[in-house]
């Protein structure tokens, strides 16, 4: 029976954040600390270096000291601020990763320190210290920005519970959530996080779900309600029977999702990685040629070598790709964090590339555009009374967990205790369910089920899902069940069309009348009804072949039975809700509050994140090319070179931080 819009009824059953934001620019982790203590230490070293550098400059201007003594004076602030960079450079060389920004800074500054010993050359000691100082200032901004990015998703990491109060042998013990077994009773007091998924067996309370959904309105719950790990218990003491172990709980799945989000790189990040691997060796070779070749043709190699060496060192400073390899990943990290604050979980920055160019959005109906909360609207018996028709339908659907089955059972709540025997339950894919109730064979399903057994079914004028019932292959009547459209579904479609989505499509296994009614109310471009699961995949394949070059298709489903279509679409978006395991596992993007209107929010966040990353790429490359040319021709100074490297990096990082506060 095609209870669910898109799928055959498949429910018959007889029984802490460790995101390592690697900004190493060659896929190697930064050696410096971005933690609060590390930032404070950096600030102290920067202040000490500034004071010592000013003192060294005053000494140089007031005293006539030999070059080697001046070098000793400037080496003190240089080593204070540059020791970590020099250490990273040496480690990079030892590990075969020489062409990173630490290596370039080390060579450029050491070269500047050595220039003063060349015949006829002026000392460049202050420039060498200042370059290293400004580089560390850039690192400081990077660390601060990364910290802000981490804070943006810290509310997700705060959902991890530290302990669980479990009842064992009449005593409440405080244990690690990992040690609580399936089916044990846990006690959750006000102010405590829910440690594991389960069902309330005693007590009433309200839950703060903001960490999961982004919604601040508490969720009221009572006995038999489901509770999800990661929420905060606000008011009453509740006793909960666990339905999942900690490893399978919602909180564990979400934490794992966020921790691994950085593994899926965007096109921009992959471009920057490839760019840095090719670009850095080229500019180092170019700097070497710039330092050696022109003096060979000058007629006085010794006299001109210091000039061209200085230009080559500026060339090296400018060439550092820090602005790109720091700001671009930071932009996407910030965008993912900003999305999570809105209850949108994006499994990797590569999905932002796709989402930003989505032009076709295909929707599941039940549980996506509608609530999936069915209720019996009308009962039309033919050969029995209304009570008997509901009685038989509820019995056949006794083992099903489908929302329509639940609606039938709710309409006849005493079916579980009336003593009827239910045997030989059989699901017929795409048709319905057949079972033996006492001595009668009862079929409950759609018109295909009735046609297959030769029952002459009748329809009705009421729009809704029609559940037909036959007893011993004789038509007994039908039951009309309806679902409610979500309040923001219409707004969701309208917003998508306003931001440039050219086609919105609804696929449903429901009757044409039901699907058409929903599609018209929501102003969908296309809709297709009475579909089997294989039909939905076929429609997705067709829509994928029809979309324009460079655009993508998103499928939005409830994430439970939509796995094949979620996987086939360019990007799968699941209405995750509270506790939908399949949503978290199958989709690329999960909307934790079940609001379709968040789809346009996700698209806008993706587009703005891509826009910020593109701005950083073009800005950094443009400035570097200009200053590189000026350095090669002798029109730039070391100070300009520093700006082209660290200054551009700071600007790019500050621009990247905008991704944390995207407003849509």
Secondary structure, DSSP 8 states (H G I E B T S, - for coil): ---SSSS-----------------TTS---SS--SHHHHHHHHHHHHHHHHHHHHHHHHHHHS---HHHHHHHHHHHHHHHHHHHHHHHHHHHHTT--SSHHHHHHHHHHHHHHHTTSTT----HHHHHHHHHHHHHHHHHHHHHHHHHHHHTHHHHTTS-S-EEEEETTEEEEE-GGG--TT-EEEE-TT-B--S-EEEEE--EEEE-HHHHS--S-EEE-TT-EE-TT-EE-SS-EEEEESS-GGGSHHHHHHHHHHTGGGS--HHHHHHHHHHHHHHHHHHHHHHHHHHHHHHTTS-HHHHHHHHHHHHHHHHHHH--HHHHHHHHHHHHHHHHHHHHTTEEES-THHHHHHHTEEEEEEESTTTTB----EEEEEEESSS-HHHHHHHHHHHTTT--SHHHHHHHHHTTTGGGS---EEEEEEETTTEEEEEETTEEEEEE-HHHHHHHT------SS-SEEEEEEETTEEEEEEEEE--B-TTHHHHHHHHHHTT--EEEEE-SS-HHHHHHHHHHHT-SEEE-S--HHHHHHHHHHHHHHS-TT-EEEEEE-SSS-HHHHHHSSEEEEE-TTT-HHHHHH-SEEETT--TTHHHHHHHHHHHHHHHHHHHHHHHHHHHHHHHHHHHHT---HHHHHIIIIIHHHHHHHHHGGGGG---
